[in-house]
Amino acid sequence: MKFQTTLMLASATMALLAGVGSAYAQDVNLTIESWRTDDLAIWQDKIIPAFEAANPGIKVTFAPTAPTEYNAALSAKLDGGTAGDIITCRPFDASLALFDKGQLASLNDLAGMENFSGAAKSAWSTDDGATTFCVPMGAVIHGFIYNADAFAALGIEEPKTRDEFFAALDKIKADGTYIPLAMGTNDQWEAATMGYQNIGPNYWKGEEGRLALIAGTQKLTDADWVAPYAELARWKDYMGDGFEAQTYSDSQNLFTLGRAAIYPAGSWEIAGFNANASFKMGAFPPPVAAAGDTCYISDHTDIGIGLNAASPNQEAAKKFLSFVASTEFGTIEANALPGFYPLAKDPVTIEDPLAQEFASWRSECQSTIRSTYAILSRGTPNLENETWNASVQVIKGAETPEAAGARLQAGLDSWYKP
């Protein structure tokens, strides 16, 4: 009887232990919040399978929200306690606000953060640089993508200087086969993002000017900040009839259908252009004033990824974030999403020739970020949005470059004290 009781107790103990073991063996399920609806398949087919293969027991779901709805939707989810474990981070102020509210966790001690420079982490760090709250995931580079077949037919070389750039535009316009510049002003943001912030760093000397603007030692009324608007005003003659009503997608279609010769670009266009354009493409950085001048490019920290401070799956989520910080992830990202560039110190091999062309400018030019993104758009009027409007008004001829600079500086002075 004693033996039978002992056997029964042993069986019960084993069953209990099996139950405990079974509970621990259950998969941890992580959810990623993101605004990148266009790359869902890449996350599902390439990035997540690579992580799950190396981390059995952790399952990951990529659950994006439409870009225009993301900030509001994410904020509501975080406030309501329903947000996913992993949060895709906008650069600078939007994510800093979430950290200040205690909704993003510090990642200072995360394995892999040592792979990033201070500059790479700056878009997701506190103003004093003491705490980083998102893993830098990708940057985009600005320049110009062109129809190489059109350039060959017209005998045009890649322009190096501004004079050569406008000479090329004049030649394209005179021929009449192509619209010289595929850009409209209907959606506003592209006039600033692919216009002003594209060519501007060559005027204000990249980081030197951007930091001086933050410090208050330069003003938006200074020549180096007004001159890019003056150049934008010249673009009007090359943007084709009806550019005022032309949307962002219209511009993309004009270029990929072979109706326009040059597209003021962000490198994020590369994958879509590769899929939709039937002609050979090339790219060149923003032309400088004179041959031999130092060139500057907008190499903008665009996307990071962080940890929901309220996630119940902290350790599993940190494993995923450390994976994002790895060279393996950087290689997958750079080639699955050509035109999005890893920010880690270790270089990765980029297979797409157009994406590699953009990346090569990093060794030739000085990199900077968009001038309005850090600190200067925290108040009202918002300098980023005001720069959209000013770029449009200058291109249309409705506002002079000088008036645009004065209006923006007055708005900034109304709330920002260096």
Summary of the structure (lengths in Angstrom):
residues: 418
radius of gyration: 25.0
end to end distance: 85.6
largest distance: 105.5
contacts: 1387
relative contact order: 0.16
helix: 52%
strand: 16%
